[in-house]
Amino acid sequence: MKIVIVGGGVAAFEAALSAGKAGVPCEITLISREKVLPYRRPALSGMVAEPLPDAQFYIKPESFYQEKKIDVRLGIAAQSIDCTAKTVQLSDGSEVSYDRLLLATGSHCFLPPIPGIDGKNVLSLREISDLEAIRSRLESGVKRVAVIGGGLLGLELAQSLLERGCAVTVIEGGASLLPRNLDAEAAEVALRELGKIPNLTLKFGAVVKEIPPAGVRLEAEEIPADLVMVSAGTRANIELAAAAGLKCNRGIVVDKRLRASQPDVFAAGDCAEVEGTLYGLYGAARAMGQVAGKNLAGGEETFLPEAFPARLNVFGLKIFSAGVLKGAEAKSETSPDTGAFRKLFFDAAGKLVGCILIGDLKDALKLQAEIDAAPSGQA
Ligand SMILES: Cc1cc2nc3c(=O)[nH]c(=O)nc-3n(C[C@H](O)[C@H](O)[C@H](O)COP(=O)(O)OP(=O)(O)OC[C@H]3O[C@@H](n4cnc5c(N)ncnc54)[C@H](O)[C@@H]3O)c2cc1C
């Protein structure tokens, strides 16, 4: 069985690994346009401050792929797919044929249509080449940075930039901090802590009008900045799939077995839209890669949606949130001793559907398991 995997992230890696373990003789080829082996992408934000040793950054060393007989082709992009001939055309002019194909092309940073967003002082962080560009700008003496987007990645970037000695302004269009991961009450708690950090300014409900060469123009003021980092969400990489005639919506449309709309083509990770959901999370991409790998090798595995949690540890503030952050009932409490905050969300039947923890995360896994458990009476 000839398996071709397009992509070089965690979904591609896990798929190659689990296809190889499935006990069916397979020839596995992994094609990545990045020049380096699959790595732990979430580590990139911390590496703006300080690089990690290779053993912590790369998922596995080169020798691993040789041992597993996975043919890894780096620095090569898949340019088009012929689903009838079952071939993939590559940027080096060659072509590979497949019996089964996995698209694990990930996503890219969304750049809002703001005048000046294509300026030379505007960068974003998704791949290792972006990290190199940011580090090189920082080495040229950048001192003031504006970060557009106050989500998880925006805050992680802010921390790294502060560690590099920059003054940072985080500009968030929403009314409060971490709008996808915290409700208004929890955001207030987090903000009380983050508001104490020197050289960090947080602006909410701020609409960016323009990015002139030396700053960011908001409705009523201009924030001076030598560098502007855009962290305004992501979009799935679907262009390759759409051009090949695969059904795409916001992501490549797949069923629970991660099968796309053409025979023998699968999609996993950030690029895949599973029954209407795009996950955009490392844990989900990993889990989808494992399922896709088994199915590439002939299995019939199902991807089971979970409450993939979000974790953040910035400026010493630990945050965990999982599940649906609204419900028929919500209960919040703050520890009088430690200041730790927790909020639990329940549905009308009293089942836990979501939680937010700030400060003390010791119950995180227990609560996540409870959220993932089916309601009583259901399998
Ligand atoms: C800085 C940063 C911090 C993050 N922090 C967190 C976090 O704390 N928690 C969390 O859950 N998630 C986090 N994420 C998101 C997480 O990294 C992604 O959800 C995860 O990496 C998705 O994995 P993937 O394999 O689907 O795609 P990706 O990791 O995006 O990999 C896709 C790969 O495919 C390659 N590719 C694309 N098109 C082609 C083509 N045509 N030919 C060949 N190769 C191609 C890309 O170059 C890339 O190497 C973070 C992301 C970033 C950028």
The ligand as an SDF file (V2000), in Angstrom:
LIG
                    3D

 53 58  0  0  0  0  0  0  0  0999 V2000
    3.1590   29.8020   17.9290 C   0  0  0  0  0  0  0  0  0  0  0  0
    2.0360   28.8120   18.0920 C   0  0  0  0  0  0  0  0  0  0  0  0
    1.6330   28.4350   19.3650 C   0  0  0  0  0  0  0  0  0  0  0  0
    0.6110   27.5140   19.5080 C   0  0  0  0  0  0  0  0  0  0  0  0
    0.2560   27.1490   20.7690 N   0  0  0  0  0  0  0  0  0  0  0  0
   -0.6870   26.2100   20.9340 C   0  0  0  0  0  0  0  0  0  0  0  0
   -1.0480   25.7650   22.2260 C   0  0  0  0  0  0  0  0  0  0  0  0
   -0.5310   26.2530   23.2420 O   0  0  0  0  0  0  0  0  0  0  0  0
   -1.9910   24.7820   22.3370 N   0  0  0  0  0  0  0  0  0  0  0  0
   -2.5860   24.2200   21.2370 C   0  0  0  0  0  0  0  0  0  0  0  0
   -3.4260   23.3180   21.3700 O   0  0  0  0  0  0  0  0  0  0  0  0
   -2.2610   24.6360   19.9810 N   0  0  0  0  0  0  0  0  0  0  0  0
   -1.3350   25.5990   19.8060 C   0  0  0  0  0  0  0  0  0  0  0  0
   -1.0090   26.0140   18.5430 N   0  0  0  0  0  0  0  0  0  0  0  0
   -1.7250   25.4120   17.3990 C   0  0  0  0  0  0  0  0  0  0  0  0
   -1.0780   24.0730   17.0250 C   0  0  0  0  0  0  0  0  0  0  0  0
    0.2840   24.2590   16.8190 O   0  0  0  0  0  0  0  0  0  0  0  0
   -1.7540   23.5160   15.7730 C   0  0  0  0  0  0  0  0  0  0  0  0
   -3.1150   23.2220   16.1110 O   0  0  0  0  0  0  0  0  0  0  0  0
   -1.0810   22.2330   15.2790 C   0  0  0  0  0  0  0  0  0  0  0  0
    0.2760   22.4690   15.0140 O   0  0  0  0  0  0  0  0  0  0  0  0
   -1.7670   21.7300   14.0100 C   0  0  0  0  0  0  0  0  0  0  0  0
   -1.0440   20.6480   13.5130 O   0  0  0  0  0  0  0  0  0  0  0  0
   -1.1880   20.2010   11.9800 P   0  0  0  0  0  0  0  0  0  0  0  0
   -0.2660   19.0380   11.8140 O   0  0  0  0  0  0  0  0  0  0  0  0
   -2.5990   20.0380   11.6320 O   0  0  0  0  0  0  0  0  0  0  0  0
   -0.6930   21.4450   11.1280 O   0  0  0  0  0  0  0  0  0  0  0  0
    0.6350   22.2990   11.1570 P   0  0  0  0  0  0  0  0  0  0  0  0
    1.3550   22.1290   12.4330 O   0  0  0  0  0  0  0  0  0  0  0  0
    0.2520   23.6600   10.7120 O   0  0  0  0  0  0  0  0  0  0  0  0
    1.5190   21.6260   10.0240 O   0  0  0  0  0  0  0  0  0  0  0  0
    1.1690   21.6870    8.6680 C   0  0  0  0  0  0  0  0  0  0  0  0
    2.4270   21.5110    7.8500 C   0  0  0  0  0  0  0  0  0  0  0  0
    2.0770   21.2670    6.4890 O   0  0  0  0  0  0  0  0  0  0  0  0
    2.9220   22.0180    5.6660 C   0  0  0  0  0  0  0  0  0  0  0  0
    2.2420   22.2390    4.3760 N   0  0  0  0  0  0  0  0  0  0  0  0
    1.1690   23.0100    4.1250 C   0  0  0  0  0  0  0  0  0  0  0  0
    0.8280   22.9450    2.8130 N   0  0  0  0  0  0  0  0  0  0  0  0
    1.7090   22.1050    2.2410 C   0  0  0  0  0  0  0  0  0  0  0  0
    1.8940   21.6380    0.9030 C   0  0  0  0  0  0  0  0  0  0  0  0
    1.1020   22.0280   -0.0990 N   0  0  0  0  0  0  0  0  0  0  0  0
    2.9110   20.7870    0.6390 N   0  0  0  0  0  0  0  0  0  0  0  0
    3.7370   20.3700    1.6610 C   0  0  0  0  0  0  0  0  0  0  0  0
    3.6160   20.7930    2.9340 N   0  0  0  0  0  0  0  0  0  0  0  0
    2.6150   21.6530    3.2180 C   0  0  0  0  0  0  0  0  0  0  0  0
    3.1460   23.2940    6.4450 C   0  0  0  0  0  0  0  0  0  0  0  0
    4.2730   23.9820    5.9690 O   0  0  0  0  0  0  0  0  0  0  0  0
    3.3410   22.7230    7.8550 C   0  0  0  0  0  0  0  0  0  0  0  0
    4.6590   22.2810    8.0440 O   0  0  0  0  0  0  0  0  0  0  0  0
   -0.0160   26.9630   18.3570 C   0  0  0  0  0  0  0  0  0  0  0  0
    0.3740   27.3610   17.0810 C   0  0  0  0  0  0  0  0  0  0  0  0
    1.3820   28.2880   16.9430 C   0  0  0  0  0  0  0  0  0  0  0  0
    1.7980   28.7250   15.5490 C   0  0  0  0  0  0  0  0  0  0  0  0
  1  2  1  0
  2  3  1  0
  2 52  2  0
  3  4  2  0
  4  5  1  0
  4 50  1  0
  5  6  2  0
  6  7  1  0
  6 13  1  0
  7  8  2  0
  7  9  1  0
  9 10  1  0
 10 11  2  0
 10 12  1  0
 12 13  2  0
 13 14  1  0
 14 15  1  0
 14 50  1  0
 15 16  1  0
 16 17  1  0
 16 18  1  0
 18 19  1  0
 18 20  1  0
 20 21  1  0
 20 22  1  0
 22 23  1  0
 23 24  1  0
 24 25  2  0
 24 26  1  0
 24 27  1  0
 27 28  1  0
 28 29  2  0
 28 30  1  0
 28 31  1  0
 31 32  1  0
 32 33  1  0
 33 34  1  0
 33 48  1  0
 34 35  1  0
 35 36  1  0
 35 46  1  0
 36 37  1  0
 36 45  1  0
 37 38  2  0
 38 39  1  0
 39 40  1  0
 39 45  2  0
 40 41  1  0
 40 42  2  0
 42 43  1  0
 43 44  2  0
 44 45  1  0
 46 47  1  0
 46 48  1  0
 48 49  1  0
 50 51  2  0
 51 52  1  0
 52 53  1  0
M  END
$$$$
